[in-house]
Amino acid sequence: MSRTTVAEQLPATTLLRFATAGSVDDGKSTLVGRLLHDSKSVLADQLEAVERVSKSRGQEAPDLALLTDGLRAEREQGITIDVAYRYFATPKRRFILADTPGHVQYTRNMVTGASTAELTVILVDARNGVVEQTRRHAAIAALLRVPHVVLAVNKMDLVGYEEAVFAAIAEEFTEYASALGSREITAIPISALVGDNVVEPHAHMDWYDGPTVLEHLETVPVSDGLTACQARFPVQYVIRAQTSEHLDYRGCAGQIATGTFRIGEAVTLLPSGRTTKIMGIDRLGEAVDVACAPQSVTLLLEDDIDVSRGDLIVPTADAPALTQDIEATVCHVADTSLTVGQRVLLKHATRVVKAIVREIPSRLTLEDLSDHLSPRLLRANDIGRVHVRTAEPLPMDAYADSPRTGSFLLIDPADGTTLTAGMAGTAFTAPAAQTVQGDEGWGF
């Protein structure tokens, strides 16, 4: 078989994953629809369907929000409920867009949409400014360590395109997001309804000389975060072909979570701790010398050692320590509460183990970034700290070092419901402003 290099495997154009967020009726779906429409990424039949529905509602202009609000309940209520993913491209870049809900009860969906994003667009209604849900979404973006945050001050046409309004909102948001640890914050004044500064600039805001939303999306640096992290390979399946052509074939199949693997590299299997070397790498039916995240490959190991789903293959020189005690920041996503002493399942990469919630030290209050100490439980959409004890040792990285292998889910063992999304290690890159006692934080 011929071998290919990493350079030959990489796409010709870069890919940017980004998410939209913001409070209710700030115009997220309209922004997404405008972005797709003005960038010529909407098929003719899709646009005709939107125009037909809009006309039946008595609207003169097409409601571009309908391009993303696909559920019947979303169309009837005029809100976004589920995460809507859209794929489009320009000559400069390819995009995967996650349009997330704005309602408080759907904050968990925002966590889902932003968990793999390299950029988050947070919308603010220019008439209302920064509100509680704006702060909540800024906190989640910082917690997930999204590298780039765009503040889109929407509906500028309803405030007379006043520069002072935009400047005040941009200053307040930037100060808040910076305190959470967000480093790259770009503010853009827009009107998604009429298209100002979404794809094309508008003369009404000649005081603004920055990029449009699309220009920023096309030019923002796309990091090599996955390949820059230490190499991690969660085993999904062990392949035994047992055919006449591949009589002794035995490979570990899965997706490389982070980093790069090479033939001849010494690796360790965790949690067993056994060591071996990579004898071969198969990708899409071809043998390659090197493979990197997020490629799906099959690793062939030099020694015939016991490997099964849930094992983690890592370079011997960069093997993480095993632990049964995990301290993490979490976002609780279930309707039922998470309580101290609760027995759960913990899913880390491809491994699932039994665990117990030993302690809930604090819950974050978004208004002043303070910690409510010892809340004893977390409710839906709460962000807090937890200590979890697992029944078996896990090779858990810090989320700051490796998001893919530093994250986990807590699952209800009774019905398989996802309870909590967790990020191991410290939370934000900047410390909280203060710590308070009492029940003041319960309003979050």
Secondary structure per residue as TSV (DSSP state, phi and psi in degrees):
chain	resnum	aa	ss	phi	psi
A	1	M	-	360.0	144.3
A	2	S	-	-77.8	150.6
A	3	R	E	-110.3	144.6
A	4	T	E	-118.8	156.0
A	5	T	-	-97.2	169.4
A	6	V	H	-60.8	-41.0
A	7	A	H	-59.1	-36.6
A	8	E	H	-74.1	-19.6
A	9	Q	H	-88.9	-18.5
A	10	L	S	-76.6	146.4
A	11	P	-	-71.2	157.7
A	12	A	S	-72.1	-32.0
A	13	T	S	-114.6	154.1
A	14	T	-	-81.7	158.8
A	15	L	E	-118.4	131.2
A	16	L	E	-117.5	123.4
A	17	R	E	-97.3	124.7
A	18	F	E	-141.8	159.8
A	19	A	E	-128.0	152.1
A	20	T	E	-108.1	145.7
A	21	A	E	-150.0	172.9
A	22	G	E	146.3	174.3
A	23	S	S	-77.1	175.1
A	24	V	T	-61.2	134.7
A	25	D	T	64.1	21.8
A	26	D	S	-78.7	-12.6
A	27	G	-	102.4	28.8
A	28	K	H	-63.6	-51.6
A	29	S	H	-65.4	-34.9
A	30	T	H	-65.7	-39.8
A	31	L	H	-61.6	-45.8
A	32	V	H	-62.4	-45.1
A	33	G	H	-61.1	-41.9
A	34	R	H	-64.4	-40.7
A	35	L	H	-62.0	-44.3
A	36	L	H	-68.1	-42.4
A	37	H	H	-66.9	-49.8
A	38	D	H	-75.2	-19.0
A	39	S	T	-92.6	9.9
A	40	K	T	60.3	40.7
A	41	S	-	-109.2	16.0
A	42	V	S	-112.4	130.0
A	43	L	-	-70.9	152.9
A	44	A	H	-60.1	-41.0
A	45	D	H	-69.3	-32.3
A	46	Q	H	-64.2	-44.5
A	47	L	H	-65.8	-38.9
A	48	E	H	-63.3	-39.7
A	49	A	H	-64.9	-41.7
A	50	V	H	-64.2	-43.2
A	51	E	H	-63.5	-37.2
A	52	R	H	-67.0	-46.0
A	53	V	H	-65.5	-42.4
A	54	S	H	-61.3	-41.8
A	55	K	H	-66.0	-36.9
A	56	S	H	-66.1	-21.6
A	57	R	T	-91.1	-0.2
A	58	G	T	86.0	13.7
A	59	Q	-	-88.7	134.4
A	60	E	S	-73.2	-43.8
A	61	A	S	-100.1	151.6
A	62	P	-	-63.7	136.7
A	63	D	-	-84.9	99.5
A	64	L	G	-67.7	-16.2
A	65	A	G	-62.5	-24.1
A	66	L	G	-68.3	-14.4
A	67	L	G	-67.9	-23.9
A	68	T	T	-113.4	-30.6
A	69	D	-	-79.2	91.8
A	70	G	-	-94.0	-24.1
A	71	L	S	-73.5	148.5
A	72	R	H	-60.3	-41.8
A	73	A	H	-62.8	-34.2
A	74	E	H	-66.8	-42.9
A	75	R	H	-67.9	-39.7
A	76	E	H	-69.6	-39.3
A	77	Q	H	-92.1	-13.4
A	78	G	T	71.3	29.4
A	79	I	S	-130.7	166.2
A	80	T	-	-101.3	128.3
A	81	I	-	-108.8	-50.8
A	82	D	S	-105.2	164.0
A	83	V	-	-73.1	126.6
A	84	A	E	-107.9	122.1
A	85	Y	E	-98.8	135.2
A	86	R	E	-131.3	143.0
A	87	Y	E	-118.9	126.0
A	88	F	E	-151.2	171.8
A	89	A	E	-149.7	152.1
A	90	T	-	-122.2	172.2
A	91	P	S	-59.0	-19.1
A	92	K	S	-97.6	-24.6
A	93	R	-	-164.6	153.9
A	94	R	E	-100.1	150.8
A	95	F	E	-134.7	142.8
A	96	I	E	-120.2	117.2
A	97	L	E	-112.3	133.9
A	98	A	E	-114.9	111.1
A	99	D	E	-90.9	111.6
A	100	T	-	-103.8	156.2
A	101	P	-	-70.4	160.7
A	102	G	-	-105.2	-20.1
A	103	H	S	-66.8	147.1
A	104	V	G	-57.8	-42.1
A	105	Q	G	-68.0	-12.0
A	106	Y	G	-109.8	18.5
A	107	T	H	-58.3	-33.8
A	108	R	H	-56.5	-34.2
A	109	N	H	-68.9	-32.3
A	110	M	H	-64.7	-38.2
A	111	V	H	-60.3	-43.2
A	112	T	H	-61.1	-48.2
A	113	G	H	-67.2	-34.5
A	114	A	H	-89.8	-8.4
A	115	S	T	-64.5	-26.6
A	116	T	T	-113.5	10.2
A	117	A	-	-83.7	145.4
A	118	E	S	-97.1	-10.3
A	119	L	E	-150.4	140.5
A	120	T	E	-123.5	128.6
A	121	V	E	-98.1	113.4
A	122	I	E	-104.1	117.7
A	123	L	E	-89.6	146.7
A	124	V	E	-134.0	133.2
A	125	D	E	-73.2	122.0
A	126	A	T	-59.1	-24.8
A	127	R	T	-77.5	-28.3
A	128	N	T	-103.8	-24.4
A	129	G	-	72.7	-158.5
A	130	V	S	-75.9	121.9
A	131	V	-	-117.6	179.9
A	132	E	H	-57.6	-43.7
A	133	Q	H	-68.2	-29.5
A	134	T	H	-61.7	-45.2
A	135	R	H	-65.4	-38.4
A	136	R	H	-62.8	-43.7
A	137	H	H	-68.9	-35.7
A	138	A	H	-63.8	-38.3
A	139	A	H	-66.3	-41.2
A	140	I	H	-66.1	-41.0
A	141	A	H	-61.8	-40.5
A	142	A	H	-70.1	-39.4
A	143	L	H	-62.9	-40.4
A	144	L	T	-80.8	-1.6
A	145	R	T	55.8	45.5
A	146	V	-	-66.3	123.4
A	147	P	S	-62.5	-35.2
A	148	H	E	-127.6	133.2
A	149	V	E	-121.9	129.3
A	150	V	E	-111.4	123.2
A	151	L	E	-93.7	111.7
A	152	A	E	-102.1	105.1
A	153	V	E	-82.5	102.4
A	154	N	E	-92.3	166.7
A	155	K	-	62.5	36.6
A	156	M	G	-62.8	-24.8
A	157	D	G	-65.7	-22.5
A	158	L	G	-87.6	-5.8
A	159	V	G	-119.4	23.0
A	160	G	T	69.2	22.8
A	161	Y	T	54.5	37.1
A	162	E	-	-75.2	124.2
A	163	E	H	-62.7	-37.6
A	164	A	H	-63.0	-36.2
A	165	V	H	-64.4	-47.9
A	166	F	H	-61.5	-44.7
A	167	A	H	-62.7	-40.6
A	168	A	H	-66.2	-43.3
A	169	I	H	-66.5	-43.5
A	170	A	H	-61.4	-40.4
A	171	E	H	-67.1	-44.3
A	172	E	H	-63.9	-45.5
A	173	F	H	-66.5	-44.1
A	174	T	H	-61.4	-40.4
A	175	E	H	-63.5	-43.1
A	176	Y	H	-67.8	-49.7
A	177	A	H	-65.0	-35.1
A	178	S	H	-66.0	-36.6
A	179	A	H	-65.0	-27.6
A	180	L	H	-79.8	-15.9
A	181	G	T	113.0	-1.2
A	182	S	-	-67.5	133.3
A	183	R	-	-105.5	-38.0
A	184	E	E	-107.3	99.7
A	185	I	E	-121.9	122.9
A	186	T	E	-121.9	123.4
A	187	A	E	-101.5	132.2
A	188	I	E	-133.8	124.5
A	189	P	E	-82.1	130.4
A	190	I	-	-141.3	167.1
A	191	S	B	-134.5	101.4
A	192	A	T	-66.1	-31.9
A	193	L	T	-64.0	-44.2
A	194	V	T	-101.5	-7.9
A	195	G	T	95.6	10.0
A	196	D	B	-66.4	123.1
A	197	N	T	62.5	20.0
A	198	V	T	-88.2	-60.9
A	199	V	T	-111.5	-40.4
A	200	E	B	-114.8	144.2
A	201	P	-	-70.3	163.0
A	202	H	-	-129.7	142.5
A	203	A	G	-67.9	-21.7
A	204	H	G	-65.1	-21.4
A	205	M	G	-118.8	57.2
A	206	D	T	-68.9	-12.9
A	207	W	T	-75.8	-13.2
A	208	Y	-	-101.8	124.2
A	209	D	-	-117.7	17.1
A	210	G	S	-86.9	-172.2
A	211	P	-	-78.3	158.4
A	212	T	-	-75.1	172.8
A	213	V	H	-60.4	-46.4
A	214	L	H	-66.6	-39.8
A	215	E	H	-59.4	-41.1
A	216	H	H	-67.8	-41.0
A	217	L	H	-63.2	-34.2
A	218	E	H	-77.1	-22.9
A	219	T	H	-114.0	-11.5
A	220	V	S	-63.0	137.5
A	221	P	-	-62.9	132.2
A	222	V	-	-96.9	118.9
A	223	S	-	-77.2	162.2
A	224	D	-	-103.1	44.2
A	225	G	H	-53.3	-42.4
A	226	L	H	-67.9	-41.6
A	227	T	H	-78.6	-21.7
A	228	A	H	-78.4	-21.4
A	229	C	S	-74.7	164.6
A	230	Q	-	-62.0	144.2
A	231	A	-	-68.2	131.9
A	232	R	B	-141.4	132.2
A	233	F	E	-132.9	97.8
A	234	P	E	-74.8	126.5
A	235	V	-	-77.0	124.6
A	236	Q	-	-97.0	-34.2
A	237	Y	E	-160.9	143.7
A	238	V	E	-103.8	120.7
A	239	I	E	-94.7	123.7
A	240	R	E	-120.9	97.9
A	241	A	-	-64.4	-48.3
A	242	Q	-	52.0	46.2
A	243	T	S	-111.6	167.5
A	244	S	S	-63.9	-29.4
A	245	E	S	-79.8	-34.4
A	246	H	S	-125.4	65.6
A	247	L	T	-63.0	-40.0
A	248	D	T	-108.3	20.2
A	249	Y	-	-71.3	128.5
A	250	R	E	-148.0	107.8
A	251	G	E	-128.3	154.7
A	252	C	E	-100.5	112.1
A	253	A	E	-98.7	147.0
A	254	G	E	167.2	-174.8
A	255	Q	E	-107.2	130.7
A	256	I	-	-65.5	119.6
A	257	A	-	-73.4	-47.0
A	258	T	B	-150.9	158.3
A	259	G	S	79.3	-163.7
A	260	T	E	-135.6	139.6
A	261	F	E	-118.2	144.4
A	262	R	E	-131.8	151.4
A	263	I	T	-62.1	138.4
A	264	G	T	88.8	-6.4
A	265	E	-	-75.9	136.9
A	266	A	E	-76.3	129.0
A	267	V	E	-130.4	160.0
A	268	T	E	-122.2	139.2
A	269	L	E	-96.3	127.1
A	270	L	E	-116.3	141.7
A	271	P	T	-92.0	1.9
A	272	S	T	-66.5	-31.8
A	273	G	T	84.4	4.9
A	274	R	E	-74.1	145.7
A	275	T	E	-115.4	152.1
A	276	T	E	-161.8	-166.1
A	277	K	E	-129.7	155.9
A	278	I	E	-80.6	119.5
A	279	M	E	-92.3	-28.8
A	280	G	E	-163.9	159.1
A	281	I	E	-133.6	123.1
A	282	D	E	-109.7	132.8
A	283	R	E	-138.9	120.3
A	284	L	T	52.6	41.6
A	285	G	T	81.1	3.2
A	286	E	E	-120.4	147.6
A	287	A	E	-83.6	131.7
A	288	V	E	-126.8	157.1
A	289	D	S	-85.3	-26.4
A	290	V	E	-148.8	146.8
A	291	A	E	-142.9	148.5
A	292	C	E	-135.3	163.9
A	293	A	T	-65.2	143.2
A	294	P	T	-103.3	41.8
A	295	Q	-	-71.5	146.6
A	296	S	E	-96.0	123.5
A	297	V	E	-141.6	174.0
A	298	T	E	-121.3	122.3
A	299	L	E	-95.4	129.4
A	300	L	E	-101.6	123.6
A	301	L	E	-98.4	149.2
A	302	E	S	-68.4	-37.0
A	303	D	S	-106.0	147.5
A	304	D	-	-86.6	76.1
A	305	I	-	-108.5	162.9
A	306	D	-	-70.2	120.6
A	307	V	-	-134.5	140.9
A	308	S	-	-148.4	168.5
A	309	R	T	-55.9	136.7
A	310	G	T	101.7	-18.5
A	311	D	-	-70.9	155.6
A	312	L	E	-121.0	123.5
A	313	I	E	-97.1	126.2
A	314	V	E	-137.5	156.2
A	315	P	E	-61.8	135.8
A	316	T	G	-57.3	-34.4
A	317	A	G	-73.3	-19.1
A	318	D	G	-126.1	35.9
A	319	A	-	-74.3	131.8
A	320	P	-	-75.1	157.7
A	321	A	-	-76.2	147.3
A	322	L	-	-84.0	143.5
A	323	T	E	-148.4	151.0
A	324	Q	E	-111.1	-5.7
A	325	D	E	-114.4	113.7
A	326	I	E	-115.1	124.6
A	327	E	E	-107.5	128.6
A	328	A	E	-151.9	160.4
A	329	T	E	-97.8	135.6
A	330	V	E	-131.4	157.6
A	331	C	E	-117.7	117.1
A	332	H	E	-81.6	125.9
A	333	V	-	-114.1	-7.0
A	334	A	S	-90.4	157.1
A	335	D	S	-70.4	-33.0
A	336	T	S	-81.4	152.4
A	337	S	-	-76.7	156.7
A	338	L	E	-101.7	125.8
A	339	T	E	-123.2	158.2
A	340	V	T	-64.5	134.9
A	341	G	T	89.6	-4.9
A	342	Q	-	-70.6	136.4
A	343	R	E	-91.5	130.8
A	344	V	E	-139.0	172.6
A	345	L	E	-104.4	139.3
A	346	L	E	-112.8	121.1
A	347	K	E	-102.8	116.1
A	348	H	E	-122.5	113.8
A	349	A	T	56.7	-118.8
A	350	T	T	-102.4	10.1
A	351	R	E	-108.6	139.0
A	352	V	E	-124.1	126.4
A	353	V	E	-132.2	160.3
A	354	K	E	-76.7	149.0
A	355	A	E	-154.6	167.3
A	356	I	E	-136.5	140.2
A	357	V	E	-80.0	108.4
A	358	R	E	-81.8	-35.0
A	359	E	E	-159.5	147.8
A	360	I	E	-122.9	89.5
A	361	P	E	-65.0	-34.3
A	362	S	E	-160.8	162.5
A	363	R	E	-131.5	138.4
A	364	L	E	-80.7	133.8
A	365	T	E	-101.6	118.3
A	366	L	T	-72.9	-27.4
A	367	E	T	-58.1	-46.2
A	368	D	T	-125.1	11.3
A	369	L	T	60.4	29.4
A	370	S	E	-93.0	167.9
A	371	D	E	-108.3	127.8
A	372	H	E	-87.7	115.3
A	373	L	E	-81.0	144.4
A	374	S	-	46.2	58.6
A	375	P	-	-72.6	-15.4
A	376	R	S	72.4	-19.3
A	377	L	E	-156.2	161.2
A	378	L	E	-122.6	134.5
A	379	R	-	-101.1	174.2
A	380	A	T	-53.1	131.1
A	381	N	T	76.3	0.9
A	382	D	-	-70.8	146.8
A	383	I	E	-112.8	127.6
A	384	G	E	-156.1	180.0
A	385	R	E	-103.9	140.5
A	386	V	E	-135.5	153.1
A	387	H	E	-115.4	124.2
A	388	V	E	-121.1	136.1
A	389	R	E	-108.9	124.6
A	390	T	E	-99.3	154.7
A	391	A	E	-74.1	-24.4
A	392	E	E	-130.6	150.9
A	393	P	E	-68.1	142.9
A	394	L	E	-125.6	145.4
A	395	P	-	-86.1	75.8
A	396	M	-	-92.9	121.8
A	397	D	-	-84.1	163.4
A	398	A	-	-72.9	139.6
A	399	Y	T	-59.2	-35.3
A	400	A	T	-63.6	-28.8
A	401	D	T	-88.2	-35.0
A	402	S	-	-154.3	94.7
A	403	P	T	-57.4	-35.9
A	404	R	T	-68.6	-41.0
A	405	T	T	-106.6	10.3
A	406	G	S	-109.2	6.0
A	407	S	E	-114.6	159.4
A	408	F	E	-158.1	169.5
A	409	L	E	-122.5	141.7
A	410	L	E	-100.9	130.2
A	411	I	E	-124.3	141.8
A	412	D	-	-71.8	118.6
A	413	P	T	-68.5	-16.7
A	414	A	T	-76.8	-43.7
A	415	D	T	-129.7	2.7
A	416	G	-	79.4	10.2
A	417	T	-	-69.6	135.6
A	418	T	E	-73.1	125.1
A	419	L	E	-97.2	-47.7
A	420	T	E	-147.5	141.3
A	421	A	E	-103.4	126.3
A	422	G	E	-119.7	150.8
A	423	M	E	-129.7	112.5
A	424	A	E	-70.0	146.1
A	425	G	S	92.6	-158.4
A	426	T	-	-69.4	157.3
A	427	A	-	-85.6	-89.8
A	428	F	-	-89.7	158.1
A	429	T	S	-75.2	-14.9
A	430	A	S	-118.2	143.4
A	431	P	-	-71.1	156.1
A	432	A	-	-65.2	155.4
A	433	A	S	-66.3	-40.3
A	434	Q	-	-161.8	172.4
A	435	T	E	-124.3	135.1
A	436	V	E	-128.8	157.3
A	437	Q	-	-102.1	166.1
A	438	G	S	96.6	-166.2
A	439	D	S	-101.6	14.6
A	440	E	G	-61.0	-26.6
A	441	G	G	-80.3	-5.2
A	442	W	G	-69.9	-11.7
A	443	G	G	-73.7	-14.3
A	444	F	-	-73.4	360.0
